[in-house]
Amino acid sequence: MGGPAIATEDIGRRFGEMWAVDGVDLEVAAGEIYGFLGPNGAGKTTLVRMLCTLLQPTRGRGLVAGFDVARRPGDVRLRIGVALQEAALDAKQTGRELLDLQARLYGLSRSDRHARVAHVLGLVDIGDAIDRQIGTYSGGMKRRLDLAAALVHDPDVVFLDEPTTGLDPVSRVALWQEVRALNQERGVTIFLTTQYLEEADELAHRVGIISGGKLVAEGRPDELKRTVGTDVVVARLADVTDAVLSELRALPGVDEVVAGQGEVIVHSADGAAVMSPVALSLHRSGAAVTSLTLRTPTLDDVFLAMTGSHLEADGATGSGAGPGAGAPTVEKP
């Protein structure tokens, strides 16, 4: 496969008068894990469905494995594996029966089917449950089986649409390990949509952030976090006023001040040095402070800086992710 594994040019999809995806340009290299971040309704799943040939673009163009998704959908489908948010699994089948059926649908011979099923079971840990009915599986087991089904025909590109939503932390980490091994050992290109910041940090070589159907930021996770400063001071306030913001912006060492819902985010190259001046400034301005937190930037800070809202506003937080996670907190007496 020459060229990028995935490329889009001004791709868009409209439902009625609303553009769910509105002119997205992106390029994913072969062998890359690309994390696509955004809250519910941002356009993540709509873009995936266009790239998987399940939806026609209203405008623009998408290429997957070198083939146009609108003009040559059959060629695209032969070269991709897809695990969508809702796993389409027959509870009455065993896991092995489902994988064998998937391989048959791709036209594999009996001997090839057996070989491929054995191979994917070496990549995805299902264990003895493979010969039990799927209805007896846990949520984590169903996700792993769905991933195995996406791999059974040896695709070049795999789309994982929020694969760990609803999983417990242990199952989530186990699936991360399998996705990482699939990429590192097999060189499979993975397009991963997620709401979990930690998931993108752990897995993705590059990240794209979508808001309102538009790509608002793109780059390596560490690069994106550096764009909003080295350290972050978060002040949670009863009321965010213009006077509070003006005082904070005038402090030496403060690079940027962003007002959020019930909080103020202060960016600085040296958060420890500005912590006390920020606290004194808030006291002088009469602000009712409920907490003051110092931490390093997260991808949520990038999203807040780009859009004015939190990426995880709907509660989709990964273990240890989200504002203030793992940071020292000073509570107001």
QUIWO-V19975 format. One record per residue. N is the residue number from 1. RES is the residue in one small letter. SS is DSSP state (h for helix, s for strand, l for the rest). OMEGA is omega in whole degrees, 0 to 359 (NA if undefined). NEAR is the number of other ideal C-beta (glycine too) atoms within 10 Angstrom. Layout:
BEGIN
n->N res->RES ss->SS omega->OMEGA near->NEAR
n->N res->RES ss->SS omega->OMEGA near->NEAR
END
This chain:
BEGIN
n->1 res->m ss->l omega->178 near->13
n->2 res->g ss->l omega->178 near->5
n->3 res->g ss->l omega->182 near->11
n->4 res->p ss->l omega->177 near->18
n->5 res->a ss->l omega->180 near->24
n->6 res->i ss->s omega->175 near->22
n->7 res->a ss->s omega->174 near->18
n->8 res->t ss->s omega->178 near->25
n->9 res->e ss->s omega->177 near->15
n->10 res->d ss->s omega->184 near->12
n->11 res->i ss->s omega->181 near->25
n->12 res->g ss->s omega->176 near->21
n->13 res->r ss->s omega->181 near->22
n->14 res->r ss->s omega->172 near->15
n->15 res->f ss->s omega->187 near->11
n->16 res->g ss->l omega->179 near->6
n->17 res->e ss->l omega->185 near->5
n->18 res->m ss->s omega->174 near->9
n->19 res->w ss->s omega->178 near->18
n->20 res->a ss->s omega->172 near->22
n->21 res->v ss->s omega->192 near->30
n->22 res->d ss->s omega->173 near->20
n->23 res->g ss->s omega->181 near->15
n->24 res->v ss->s omega->173 near->24
n->25 res->d ss->s omega->176 near->12
n->26 res->l ss->s omega->180 near->21
n->27 res->e ss->s omega->180 near->16
n->28 res->v ss->s omega->182 near->23
n->29 res->a ss->l omega->175 near->14
n->30 res->a ss->l omega->180 near->17
n->31 res->g ss->l omega->183 near->15
n->32 res->e ss->l omega->165 near->20
n->33 res->i ss->s omega->182 near->24
n->34 res->y ss->s omega->178 near->23
n->35 res->g ss->s omega->182 near->26
n->36 res->f ss->s omega->189 near->30
n->37 res->l ss->s omega->175 near->29
n->38 res->g ss->l omega->178 near->25
n->39 res->p ss->l omega->176 near->19
n->40 res->n ss->l omega->178 near->11
n->41 res->g ss->l omega->183 near->13
n->42 res->a ss->l omega->181 near->25
n->43 res->g ss->l omega->183 near->24
n->44 res->k ss->h omega->184 near->24
n->45 res->t ss->h omega->178 near->21
n->46 res->t ss->h omega->178 near->24
n->47 res->l ss->h omega->178 near->31
n->48 res->v ss->h omega->181 near->23
n->49 res->r ss->h omega->175 near->19
n->50 res->m ss->h omega->181 near->26
n->51 res->l ss->h omega->178 near->26
n->52 res->c ss->l omega->178 near->22
n->53 res->t ss->l omega->178 near->21
n->54 res->l ss->l omega->175 near->15
n->55 res->l ss->l omega->175 near->19
n->56 res->q ss->l omega->173 near->11
n->57 res->p ss->l omega->173 near->23
n->58 res->t ss->l omega->176 near->15
n->59 res->r ss->s omega->177 near->14
n->60 res->g ss->s omega->189 near->18
n->61 res->r ss->s omega->174 near->14
n->62 res->g ss->s omega->177 near->22
n->63 res->l ss->s omega->175 near->21
n->64 res->v ss->s omega->183 near->30
n->65 res->a ss->l omega->177 near->22
n->66 res->g ss->l omega->184 near->17
n->67 res->f ss->s omega->179 near->20
n->68 res->d ss->s omega->186 near->15
n->69 res->v ss->l omega->180 near->26
n->70 res->a ss->l omega->185 near->16
n->71 res->r ss->l omega->182 near->10
n->72 res->r ss->l omega->184 near->15
n->73 res->p ss->h omega->180 near->16
n->74 res->g ss->h omega->178 near->8
n->75 res->d ss->h omega->178 near->16
n->76 res->v ss->h omega->185 near->22
n->77 res->r ss->h omega->179 near->20
n->78 res->l ss->h omega->188 near->14
n->79 res->r ss->l omega->181 near->17
n->80 res->i ss->s omega->168 near->25
n->81 res->g ss->s omega->187 near->26
n->82 res->v ss->s omega->171 near->21
n->83 res->a ss->s omega->183 near->22
n->84 res->l ss->l omega->185 near->19
n->85 res->q ss->l omega->180 near->14
n->86 res->e ss->l omega->181 near->10
n->87 res->a ss->l omega->180 near->17
n->88 res->a ss->l omega->185 near->9
n->89 res->l ss->l omega->178 near->17
n->90 res->d ss->l omega->185 near->12
n->91 res->a ss->l omega->183 near->10
n->92 res->k ss->l omega->178 near->9
n->93 res->q ss->l omega->167 near->15
n->94 res->t ss->s omega->178 near->17
n->95 res->g ss->h omega->181 near->27
n->96 res->r ss->h omega->179 near->17
n->97 res->e ss->h omega->180 near->15
n->98 res->l ss->h omega->180 near->21
n->99 res->l ss->h omega->179 near->25
n->100 res->d ss->h omega->178 near->19
n->101 res->l ss->h omega->179 near->14
n->102 res->q ss->h omega->179 near->21
n->103 res->a ss->h omega->178 near->22
n->104 res->r ss->h omega->180 near->13
n->105 res->l ss->h omega->176 near->10
n->106 res->y ss->l omega->173 near->15
n->107 res->g ss->l omega->180 near->10
n->108 res->l ss->l omega->177 near->19
n->109 res->s ss->l omega->181 near->10
n->110 res->r ss->h omega->182 near->10
n->111 res->s ss->h omega->178 near->8
n->112 res->d ss->h omega->179 near->14
n->113 res->r ss->h omega->180 near->20
n->114 res->h ss->h omega->181 near->13
n->115 res->a ss->h omega->182 near->12
n->116 res->r ss->h omega->178 near->20
n->117 res->v ss->h omega->178 near->22
n->118 res->a ss->h omega->182 near->11
n->119 res->h ss->h omega->183 near->15
n->120 res->v ss->h omega->177 near->23
n->121 res->l ss->h omega->172 near->18
n->122 res->g ss->h omega->179 near->9
n->123 res->l ss->h omega->185 near->16
n->124 res->v ss->l omega->187 near->24
n->125 res->d ss->l omega->176 near->14
n->126 res->i ss->l omega->175 near->19
n->127 res->g ss->h omega->183 near->11
n->128 res->d ss->h omega->181 near->7
n->129 res->a ss->h omega->182 near->18
n->130 res->i ss->h omega->181 near->20
n->131 res->d ss->h omega->173 near->11
n->132 res->r ss->l omega->177 near->15
n->133 res->q ss->s omega->184 near->14
n->134 res->i ss->h omega->178 near->21
n->135 res->g ss->h omega->179 near->11
n->136 res->t ss->h omega->186 near->11
n->137 res->y ss->l omega->169 near->20
n->138 res->s ss->l omega->178 near->12
n->139 res->g ss->h omega->179 near->14
n->140 res->g ss->h omega->179 near->17
n->141 res->m ss->h omega->179 near->19
n->142 res->k ss->h omega->178 near->17
n->143 res->r ss->h omega->181 near->26
n->144 res->r ss->h omega->177 near->27
n->145 res->l ss->h omega->178 near->26
n->146 res->d ss->h omega->176 near->23
n->147 res->l ss->h omega->178 near->23
n->148 res->a ss->h omega->179 near->26
n->149 res->a ss->h omega->179 near->24
n->150 res->a ss->h omega->185 near->23
n->151 res->l ss->h omega->193 near->23
n->152 res->v ss->l omega->181 near->24
n->153 res->h ss->l omega->176 near->21
n->154 res->d ss->l omega->183 near->15
n->155 res->p ss->l omega->174 near->19
n->156 res->d ss->l omega->185 near->18
n->157 res->v ss->s omega->178 near->22
n->158 res->v ss->s omega->176 near->23
n->159 res->f ss->s omega->178 near->25
n->160 res->l ss->s omega->184 near->28
n->161 res->d ss->s omega->181 near->21
n->162 res->e ss->l omega->189 near->22
n->163 res->p ss->l omega->184 near->27
n->164 res->t ss->l omega->178 near->24
n->165 res->t ss->l omega->178 near->17
n->166 res->g ss->l omega->180 near->11
n->167 res->l ss->l omega->174 near->19
n->168 res->d ss->l omega->184 near->13
n->169 res->p ss->h omega->181 near->12
n->170 res->v ss->h omega->179 near->10
n->171 res->s ss->h omega->179 near->17
n->172 res->r ss->h omega->181 near->21
n->173 res->v ss->h omega->179 near->15
n->174 res->a ss->h omega->179 near->18
n->175 res->l ss->h omega->175 near->22
n->176 res->w ss->h omega->182 near->17
n->177 res->q ss->h omega->180 near->12
n->178 res->e ss->h omega->178 near->18
n->179 res->v ss->h omega->181 near->23
n->180 res->r ss->h omega->179 near->14
n->181 res->a ss->h omega->179 near->12
n->182 res->l ss->h omega->180 near->22
n->183 res->n ss->h omega->185 near->19
n->184 res->q ss->h omega->185 near->11
n->185 res->e ss->h omega->184 near->9
n->186 res->r ss->h omega->179 near->13
n->187 res->g ss->l omega->182 near->11
n->188 res->v ss->l omega->174 near->23
n->189 res->t ss->s omega->184 near->24
n->190 res->i ss->s omega->174 near->24
n->191 res->f ss->s omega->190 near->27
n->192 res->l ss->s omega->172 near->25
n->193 res->t ss->s omega->183 near->27
n->194 res->t ss->s omega->169 near->24
n->195 res->q ss->l omega->185 near->23
n->196 res->y ss->l omega->181 near->27
n->197 res->l ss->h omega->181 near->28
n->198 res->e ss->h omega->179 near->21
n->199 res->e ss->h omega->179 near->27
n->200 res->a ss->h omega->179 near->27
n->201 res->d ss->h omega->183 near->18
n->202 res->e ss->h omega->193 near->18
n->203 res->l ss->h omega->195 near->23
n->204 res->a ss->l omega->170 near->22
n->205 res->h ss->l omega->175 near->15
n->206 res->r ss->s omega->183 near->20
n->207 res->v ss->s omega->169 near->26
n->208 res->g ss->s omega->179 near->24
n->209 res->i ss->s omega->181 near->23
n->210 res->i ss->s omega->177 near->26
n->211 res->s ss->s omega->180 near->20
n->212 res->g ss->l omega->178 near->14
n->213 res->g ss->l omega->182 near->22
n->214 res->k ss->s omega->175 near->17
n->215 res->l ss->s omega->186 near->20
n->216 res->v ss->s omega->178 near->16
n->217 res->a ss->s omega->181 near->19
n->218 res->e ss->s omega->177 near->17
n->219 res->g ss->s omega->175 near->15
n->220 res->r ss->l omega->181 near->12
n->221 res->p ss->h omega->181 near->21
n->222 res->d ss->h omega->178 near->9
n->223 res->e ss->h omega->181 near->13
n->224 res->l ss->h omega->181 near->25
n->225 res->k ss->h omega->178 near->21
n->226 res->r ss->h omega->181 near->13
n->227 res->t ss->l omega->180 near->14
n->228 res->v ss->l omega->176 near->22
n->229 res->g ss->l omega->182 near->22
n->230 res->t ss->l omega->181 near->14
n->231 res->d ss->s omega->182 near->20
n->232 res->v ss->s omega->171 near->26
n->233 res->v ss->s omega->181 near->25
n->234 res->v ss->s omega->177 near->20
n->235 res->a ss->s omega->176 near->26
n->236 res->r ss->s omega->189 near->20
n->237 res->l ss->s omega->174 near->20
n->238 res->a ss->l omega->181 near->9
n->239 res->d ss->l omega->178 near->9
n->240 res->v ss->l omega->183 near->17
n->241 res->t ss->l omega->177 near->14
n->242 res->d ss->h omega->180 near->8
n->243 res->a ss->h omega->178 near->12
n->244 res->v ss->h omega->182 near->22
n->245 res->l ss->h omega->181 near->16
n->246 res->s ss->h omega->180 near->12
n->247 res->e ss->h omega->181 near->19
n->248 res->l ss->h omega->182 near->24
n->249 res->r ss->h omega->181 near->13
n->250 res->a ss->l omega->184 near->10
n->251 res->l ss->l omega->174 near->15
n->252 res->p ss->l omega->178 near->8
n->253 res->g ss->l omega->178 near->13
n->254 res->v ss->s omega->181 near->19
n->255 res->d ss->s omega->184 near->15
n->256 res->e ss->s omega->176 near->14
n->257 res->v ss->s omega->182 near->21
n->258 res->v ss->s omega->179 near->16
n->259 res->a ss->s omega->175 near->17
n->260 res->g ss->s omega->180 near->18
n->261 res->q ss->l omega->179 near->9
n->262 res->g ss->l omega->180 near->12
n->263 res->e ss->s omega->175 near->19
n->264 res->v ss->s omega->179 near->23
n->265 res->i ss->s omega->180 near->22
n->266 res->v ss->s omega->180 near->28
n->267 res->h ss->s omega->181 near->21
n->268 res->s ss->s omega->175 near->24
n->269 res->a ss->l omega->179 near->12
n->270 res->d ss->l omega->184 near->12
n->271 res->g ss->h omega->181 near->22
n->272 res->a ss->h omega->182 near->10
n->273 res->a ss->h omega->183 near->12
n->274 res->v ss->h omega->183 near->23
n->275 res->m ss->h omega->181 near->19
n->276 res->s ss->h omega->176 near->9
n->277 res->p ss->h omega->178 near->18
n->278 res->v ss->h omega->180 near->25
n->279 res->a ss->h omega->179 near->16
n->280 res->l ss->h omega->179 near->12
n->281 res->s ss->h omega->179 near->21
n->282 res->l ss->h omega->178 near->20
n->283 res->h ss->h omega->180 near->11
n->284 res->r ss->h omega->183 near->11
n->285 res->s ss->l omega->178 near->16
n->286 res->g ss->l omega->181 near->10
n->287 res->a ss->l omega->176 near->21
n->288 res->a ss->l omega->186 near->10
n->289 res->v ss->s omega->176 near->19
n->290 res->t ss->s omega->175 near->13
n->291 res->s ss->s omega->178 near->14
n->292 res->l ss->s omega->189 near->21
n->293 res->t ss->s omega->174 near->20
n->294 res->l ss->s omega->178 near->20
n->295 res->r ss->s omega->174 near->18
n->296 res->t ss->s omega->184 near->13
n->297 res->p ss->l omega->174 near->22
n->298 res->t ss->l omega->175 near->26
n->299 res->l ss->h omega->176 near->25
n->300 res->d ss->h omega->176 near->24
n->301 res->d ss->h omega->177 near->25
n->302 res->v ss->h omega->181 near->25
n->303 res->f ss->h omega->179 near->27
n->304 res->l ss->h omega->180 near->23
n->305 res->a ss->h omega->183 near->19
n->306 res->m ss->h omega->190 near->16
n->307 res->t ss->h omega->182 near->19
n->308 res->g ss->l omega->177 near->12
n->309 res->s ss->l omega->181 near->14
n->310 res->h ss->l omega->175 near->18
n->311 res->l ss->l omega->186 near->29
n->312 res->e ss->l omega->183 near->21
n->313 res->a ss->l omega->181 near->14
n->314 res->d ss->l omega->174 near->11
n->315 res->g ss->l omega->181 near->8
n->316 res->a ss->l omega->182 near->18
n->317 res->t ss->l omega->173 near->18
n->318 res->g ss->l omega->179 near->20
n->319 res->s ss->l omega->180 near->14
n->320 res->g ss->l omega->181 near->12
n->321 res->a ss->l omega->175 near->21
n->322 res->g ss->l omega->185 near->19
n->323 res->p ss->l omega->174 near->22
n->324 res->g ss->l omega->185 near->16
n->325 res->a ss->l omega->175 near->16
n->326 res->g ss->l omega->185 near->9
n->327 res->a ss->l omega->174 near->16
n->328 res->p ss->s omega->182 near->10
n->329 res->t ss->s omega->175 near->12
n->330 res->v ss->s omega->180 near->13
n->331 res->e ss->s omega->178 near->10
n->332 res->k ss->l omega->180 near->14
n->333 res->p ss->l omega->NA near->3
END
